[in-house]
Amino acid sequence: MAADNASSVTEFILAGLTDEPELQMPLFFLFLGFYMVTVVGNLGLITLIGLNSHLHIPMYFFLFNLSFIDFSFSTAIIPKMLMSFVSKKNIISYAGCMTQLFFFCFFVFSESYILSAMAYDRYVAICKPLLYMVTVSSQVCLLLLLGVYGMGILGAVAHTGNILFLTFCSDNLVNHYMCDILPLLELSCNSSYINVLIVFIVVTIGIGVPIVAIFISYGFIISSIFHISSTEGRSKAFSTCSSHIIAVSLFFGSGAFMYLKPPSILPLDQGKVSSLFYTIVVPMFNPLIYSLRNKDVKVALRKTVGRITFS
């Protein structure tokens, strides 16, 4: 059936965010600015963690991978999105659309699971501090990372496979700024409730399982914090989790709002605005959240800037 798709529709046109001509250039420069901040922030955090040996611990190993996912995620989406602001028709080939969909799903699932791995890391650090280096050893970190990217691949294959088995007839205008699942389902000639059900099940696994893991981790963390007698100890424990809580709330909040509501409640045009949060805003804010609220990262930044100035 994928072959039929290729013969009936060989390319798609991405509608973009808006068709208002006067908004095109301001939006182009706005999102170009967002992309530059995202690239500098995430690559900067990756470089800082790589160059500073005192950051070579599990927490920053996961943060390193979160920054890599965020950088790659935004690179899979924003450059093509920017084209819609400066060209009359933002055309993407059928193969290009499926490739973008695959990487979009891969990075969404990977981000969900890396955030849950980071929650587990915080749980061990606060609830079992004496066993931290044994429980979250380098082997455990690598196994968790394999699980993160393994779930990313499974989610991407499931979603892309679901779309590949659909037929696209004459209409090829995708009502979005990227090749996303729901707009492609809406565009297809033969999508059924089975396809929608598959999307719902896969998204529930991709978002639901990490959310449950995060809630369980924070349940234990909160219980452990309340058993800390000193106020200073409690506030220190809360501060180590605050950046992660903000990142989790932003990412899962916008993702759940987009995908876990029936289309009748959330029209696609509103969905485009919602998806801006987890495709553009979250990858941009994550390095800022983790660097501005983190003493270790600030110290590493000062050291690195000092080295560069000295040399």
C-alpha positions, 0 to 999 in steps of 0.5 A: 500500500505504501507503493500506492501512496507513492504513485498517488501522492509524491509530495506534500505541501506544509500549510505552516503556522499562518497564511497572513502575509504580514506575519510571515517575516516577523515569525521567520525572524522570531523562530530563527531566533528561537532556533539559534538560542536552542542550538547555542544553549544545547550545544553549549551545555553538551560542551560544558559537560564534556569539558568539565570532569566534575560533571561526569556523574550520572545526573549530567550524563542524562542531561548531556543526552537530554541536550543532544535530543533537544538539539536534534529534535529542533533541527528535525523541525525548525529549518523546514518550518522556517521555509514556510515563512519565506516560500509561497509553497513549502513542499516536502517529498513523500519520503521526506515527510515520512522521514521527518515524522520518524525522527519527530516521533523518535525524539519525542519518545526519547525525551519522554523516557530520558526525563523518566530516567532523570527522575529515577536518578533523582530518586536514588540521589535523595532516597538512597544517597549512600548507595547512589554510585552503586545503584546508578553505576555507569553500566546502569546508566548505559542500560537506561540509555539503551532503553531510552533510545530503544523506546524512541525507535519502537515509538517512531516505527509504530507511528510511521508504520501506521501512516505508511499503510494509509492512502493519500489521494489528490489532496496533499495540503498538510494543515501543519508546519511539520509532518505530524501524525494527526494532520496526516490522519486527517488528510488520508482517504482511508484512515479509520478508527483503528489508525486513531486507536493505534495512535492513542495506544502508542502515545499512551505508552510513550507519555503514560509509562514515563509519567507513571514512572516519574510520579512514583519516583517523586512520591518516594522523593517527597516522602523522603524529603518530609523525613528530613528534619532540617529546613535547609536539608529539605530546601536543598533536596527540593532545589535539586529536583526543581529544574527537572519538575519544570522541564517535565511539566512543560514537556508532558503538559503540552504533549498530553494537551495535544494528543490525549484529547479528541479532535472535536475538543482540540481543533488542529489549528489550536493543536499547532499552537500547542505543539509549538511548546514541545517542538520549539519552546521546550528544547529552547528552555531546557538548557536555560532551566538547567543552567540558570538553576544549577550551581555546578553548571554555573561553576563549569561555565565560569571555569570554561570561560576563564580557561578561554580568556586565559589562553 
